[in-house]
Amino acid sequence: YGEFTTINLGVNRDTSQDGLDRMERDWGRVNAYFVYIMFGTNDVNSNFASMPNTGDNIKEMVQYALDNGMYPIVMTVPPQMNNLLYGKAQLFEKNTEFLNEYIKREIGEGMGVPVVDTYMAFMTSDIGWRACLEDYKGNHPSPDGHMIIANLLTPKVLELKPKMPEAIQVTTSGLYN
């Protein structure tokens, strides 16, 4: 694919609704080819978020990407440590299970979009799932966690067809510009 630049449009403490609200503004200003979508971490810990709504928000992000010529790759919500600290383990587990199944079924299978199962990759990691998370709060990937995600994304990117060059012109010499 040649050279590329990664642009992180993530915002701390954003819910899927926050991401959806700023999607058109933020995504519209970049010329993205691949879009990695990982939302739901903040939603699953909330007593107020509806997991069906969270799933629908992610689905709408995916549809926006498809409608705008981007290849979306969606990631499941990884495990977290902070839910254990704040007595939200049951809420987190129930919501995470629902949302991750929704992502795999409704978006992956239903929309034909690649899904990277970060939750399962962290849970089955040789270094243990806790080592995949940062020490500070335990709900963001550590450097090792980021490497696991990168290694999961690479084959998904390679499965997608390359973007065809645009504005190719044949010169008078018969060569392409």
C-alpha positions in Angstrom: 0.0 0.0 0.0 3.0 2.3 0.3 3.4 5.1 2.8 0.6 5.8 5.3 -0.2 8.0 8.2 -2.2 6.9 11.2 -4.6 9.5 12.6 -6.0 8.9 16.1 -9.4 10.6 16.4 -10.1 9.0 19.8 -11.2 11.3 22.7 -10.8 10.3 26.3 -14.1 9.4 28.0 -16.0 9.5 24.8 -19.1 7.2 24.5 -20.3 5.8 21.3 -22.8 8.6 21.2 -20.1 11.2 21.5 -18.2 9.5 18.7 -21.3 9.4 16.5 -22.0 13.1 17.2 -18.6 14.2 16.0 -18.1 11.6 13.3 -19.1 13.6 10.3 -17.0 16.6 11.4 -14.0 14.6 12.3 -14.0 11.9 9.6 -15.0 14.4 7.0 -11.8 16.3 7.4 -9.5 13.4 6.7 -9.0 11.4 3.5 -9.0 8.0 5.2 -8.8 4.7 3.4 -9.0 2.4 6.4 -11.0 3.3 9.5 -10.4 1.3 12.7 -13.5 1.6 15.0 -13.2 0.8 18.6 -16.0 2.2 20.7 -18.0 0.9 23.7 -15.3 0.9 26.4 -16.9 3.8 28.2 -20.5 2.6 27.4 -20.1 -0.8 29.0 -19.3 0.7 32.4 -22.2 3.1 32.4 -25.5 2.5 34.2 -27.1 4.8 31.7 -25.9 3.5 28.3 -28.1 1.0 26.4 -26.0 -1.7 24.8 -28.4 -2.0 21.8 -28.1 1.7 21.3 -24.3 1.5 21.6 -24.3 -1.3 19.0 -26.5 0.8 16.7 -24.1 3.8 17.1 -21.2 1.7 16.0 -23.2 0.2 13.2 -24.0 3.8 12.0 -20.3 4.7 12.1 -19.5 1.6 10.0 -22.2 2.6 7.5 -20.9 6.2 7.3 -17.4 4.8 6.5 -18.8 2.5 3.8 -20.9 5.3 2.3 -17.8 7.5 2.1 -15.4 5.0 0.4 -13.6 3.9 3.5 -12.9 0.3 4.7 -14.0 0.0 8.3 -12.4 -2.6 10.6 -14.3 -2.9 13.9 -12.8 -4.0 17.2 -14.5 -5.6 20.1 -14.3 -4.0 23.6 -11.3 -5.4 25.4 -11.3 -6.5 29.1 -10.8 -3.8 31.7 -9.4 -3.7 35.2 -11.1 -0.5 36.4 -14.5 -2.2 36.5 -13.1 -4.4 39.2 -12.0 -1.4 41.2 -15.3 0.3 41.2 -17.6 -2.6 41.9 -18.9 -2.8 38.3 -17.7 -6.2 37.4 -21.2 -7.7 36.8 -22.4 -4.7 34.8 -19.2 -4.7 32.8 -19.3 -8.4 32.0 -22.9 -8.4 31.0 -22.6 -5.3 28.8 -19.3 -6.4 27.3 -20.6 -9.8 26.4 -23.8 -8.3 24.8 -21.9 -5.6 22.9 -19.1 -7.9 21.6 -21.6 -10.4 20.4 -23.6 -7.6 18.7 -20.4 -6.4 17.0 -19.5 -9.8 15.7 -23.0 -10.8 14.6 -24.7 -7.6 13.4 -21.7 -5.8 12.1 -19.2 -8.5 11.2 -21.6 -11.1 9.8 -24.5 -8.8 9.0 -22.6 -6.1 7.2 -19.7 -8.2 6.0 -17.2 -6.0 7.8 -13.9 -7.3 9.3 -14.0 -7.6 13.1 -10.9 -7.9 15.3 -11.7 -9.7 18.6 -9.5 -7.7 20.9 -11.3 -9.1 24.0 -10.5 -12.7 23.2 -7.0 -11.9 22.1 -6.3 -10.2 25.4 -8.0 -12.9 27.4 -6.0 -15.6 25.7 -2.7 -13.7 25.5 0.5 -15.5 26.7 1.4 -12.6 28.9 -2.0 -12.5 30.6 -4.9 -10.1 30.0 -3.8 -7.7 32.7 -0.4 -7.2 31.1 -2.3 -6.1 27.9 -3.7 -3.1 29.8 -2.0 0.0 31.1 -1.3 0.3 34.8 -2.9 3.7 35.4 -6.6 2.9 35.0 -6.5 -0.5 33.3 -9.0 0.4 30.5 -6.5 1.3 27.8 -4.0 -1.0 26.1 -0.5 -1.2 27.3 2.4 -1.1 24.8 2.1 -4.9 24.7 -1.7 -4.6 24.2 -1.1 -2.2 21.3 1.2 -4.7 19.7 -1.4 -7.4 20.0 -4.0 -5.1 18.3 -1.5 -4.1 15.5 -0.8 -7.8 14.9 -4.5 -8.5 14.7 -5.2 -5.6 12.3 -2.5 -6.3 9.8 -4.0 -9.4 8.3 -7.4 -7.8 8.2 -6.0 -4.9 6.2 -4.2 -7.3 3.8 -7.5 -9.2 3.2 -9.1 -6.0 1.8 -8.5 -5.0 -1.8 -6.1 -2.2 -2.5 -7.6 1.2 -3.5 -7.4 1.8 -7.2 -5.3 4.8 -8.2 -7.4 7.8 -9.2 -6.9 10.4 -12.0 -4.6 8.2 -14.1 -4.0 9.9 -17.5 -2.3 8.4 -20.5 0.4 10.8 -21.8 1.2 11.2 -25.5 4.2 8.8 -25.1 1.8 6.1 -24.0 3.1 6.1 -20.4 0.8 6.6 -17.5 0.9 9.7 -15.2 
